[in-house]
Amino acid sequence: MAYRYLMSSSNMGLRFMSYPQKNLLTVFSSLSPVTAFASIKTLKGAFSCSYCVRCQFNLDDFSSKKRHLERVYTTNSNGKFSNKQFISVDPQLYEYILSNVREPEILGQLREETASMRGSKMQVSPDQAQLLAMLVQILGAKRCIEVGVYTGYSSLAVALVLPESGRLVACERDLEYLEVAKRYYELAGVSHKVDVRHGLAAYTLKSLIANGEASSYDFAFIDAEKRMNEEYFELLLQLVRVGGLIVIDNVLWYGKVADPMVDDKKTDSIRRLNKKILEDDRVGISMVPIGDGMTICQKR
Ligand SMILES: C[S@@+](CC[C@H](N)C(=O)[O-])C[C@H]1O[C@@H](n2cnc3c(N)ncnc32)[C@H](O)[C@@H]1O
């Protein structure tokens, strides 16, 4: 790890370092990780953070430095991405991210109530919900659809920022979960904005199209049965207007999409859809590594 990291730093960090520092790094890169860490520590004061162009870790704090080494990686694809540095989010960093989320009180209450329920891991994270709400606000969205409500966390985040005349069609097949969601829509004073549809989401989406509602929605969020995502995407592409957004959750599937050893049906279907969307000229795209990964698609 240390070797890999030290080598990677020669592509970015070194531009900002003096020659002695560069020489020292060259020496470090040939050391074993343990020796490298020890040597870094003895260099206290020689330079601050030689590993990353951004941070300025205090070398006195050896454990911070070690954590930093474990958190920052460099792309490894023959320079195709200019040896881009990127971070992996460990629990400590994620706690920090969450501490920077403005979570409305009612959403916090719903999250806490849901924590003890079956399937609570399915809920989007507070940082994801905040991003969804922001997208809705940026769009000035009035008409939204959610596929996969569970107990209502993401749908409530969206409903809270919709204008009074806004409408969110909330599709969920499980009545027990919907009852919790409906209670929270009431508590938050947004139930007049939410059109709850109990049943299979594909059926609801087809009925909206049959009802003449094509191209009339601004925003849609897909977060239900993953193997159905392609069908939801196609139906929602009919329902969303040009310029509107379709956001798909779980596109990284806990990292399994990038692991060639994983070939289960769910992972394969997510990979297939990711590839299809990448090649789909009907939408502009951005895959965002937030939560379990979300792809934001804008209809052209
Ligand atoms: C990942 S959870 C949704 C989490 C929710 N977005 C949140 O943030 O709390 C997926 C939900 O989709 C529902 N679901 C799965 N397949 C469905 C289908 N075909 N039609 C409607 N709902 C479905 C499940 O019952 C489950 O509650």
Ligand as a Chemical Component Dictionary entry (heavy atoms), coordinates in Angstrom:
data_LIG
# 
_chem_comp.id                   LIG 
_chem_comp.type                 NON-POLYMER 
_chem_comp.pdbx_formal_charge   0 
_chem_comp.three_letter_code    LIG 
# 
loop_
_chem_comp_atom.comp_id 
_chem_comp_atom.atom_id 
_chem_comp_atom.alt_atom_id 
_chem_comp_atom.type_symbol 
_chem_comp_atom.charge 
_chem_comp_atom.model_Cartn_x 
_chem_comp_atom.model_Cartn_y 
_chem_comp_atom.model_Cartn_z 
_chem_comp_atom.pdbx_ordinal 
LIG C1  C1  C 0  -34.412 0.137  -1.575 1  
LIG S1  S1  S 1  -36.039 0.211  -0.950 2  
LIG C2  C2  C 0  -36.479 1.874  -1.190 3  
LIG C3  C3  C 0  -35.852 2.788  -0.183 4  
LIG C4  C4  C 0  -36.410 4.182  -0.226 5  
LIG N1  N1  N 0  -36.116 4.834  -1.463 6  
LIG C5  C5  C 0  -35.862 4.978  0.947  7  
LIG O1  O1  O 0  -34.975 5.789  0.780  8  
LIG O2  O2  O -1 -36.315 4.740  2.071  9  
LIG C6  C6  C 0  -36.899 -0.644 -2.206 10 
LIG C7  C7  C 0  -38.401 -0.688 -2.040 11 
LIG O3  O3  O 0  -38.955 -1.055 -3.301 12 
LIG C8  C8  C 0  -40.066 -1.857 -3.076 13 
LIG N2  N2  N 0  -40.282 -2.630 -4.297 14 
LIG C9  C9  C 0  -39.551 -3.636 -4.785 15 
LIG N3  N3  N 0  -40.044 -4.073 -5.947 16 
LIG C10 C10 C 0  -41.136 -3.316 -6.207 17 
LIG C11 C11 C 0  -42.071 -3.271 -7.266 18 
LIG N4  N4  N 0  -41.988 -4.115 -8.292 19 
LIG N5  N5  N 0  -43.051 -2.367 -7.226 20 
LIG C12 C12 C 0  -43.149 -1.477 -6.186 21 
LIG N6  N6  N 0  -42.278 -1.475 -5.158 22 
LIG C13 C13 C 0  -41.295 -2.379 -5.156 23 
LIG C14 C14 C 0  -39.696 -2.717 -1.878 24 
LIG O4  O4  O 0  -40.839 -3.203 -1.216 25 
LIG C15 C15 C 0  -38.891 -1.726 -1.044 26 
LIG O5  O5  O 0  -39.686 -1.106 -0.073 27 
# 
loop_
_chem_comp_bond.comp_id 
_chem_comp_bond.atom_id_1 
_chem_comp_bond.atom_id_2 
_chem_comp_bond.value_order 
_chem_comp_bond.pdbx_ordinal 
LIG C1  S1  SING 1  
LIG S1  C2  SING 2  
LIG S1  C6  SING 3  
LIG C2  C3  SING 4  
LIG C3  C4  SING 5  
LIG C4  N1  SING 6  
LIG C4  C5  SING 7  
LIG C5  O1  DOUB 8  
LIG C5  O2  SING 9  
LIG C6  C7  SING 10 
LIG C7  O3  SING 11 
LIG C7  C15 SING 12 
LIG O3  C8  SING 13 
LIG C8  N2  SING 14 
LIG C8  C14 SING 15 
LIG N2  C9  SING 16 
LIG N2  C13 SING 17 
LIG C9  N3  DOUB 18 
LIG N3  C10 SING 19 
LIG C10 C11 SING 20 
LIG C10 C13 DOUB 21 
LIG C11 N4  SING 22 
LIG C11 N5  DOUB 23 
LIG N5  C12 SING 24 
LIG C12 N6  DOUB 25 
LIG N6  C13 SING 26 
LIG C14 O4  SING 27 
LIG C14 C15 SING 28 
LIG C15 O5  SING 29 
# 
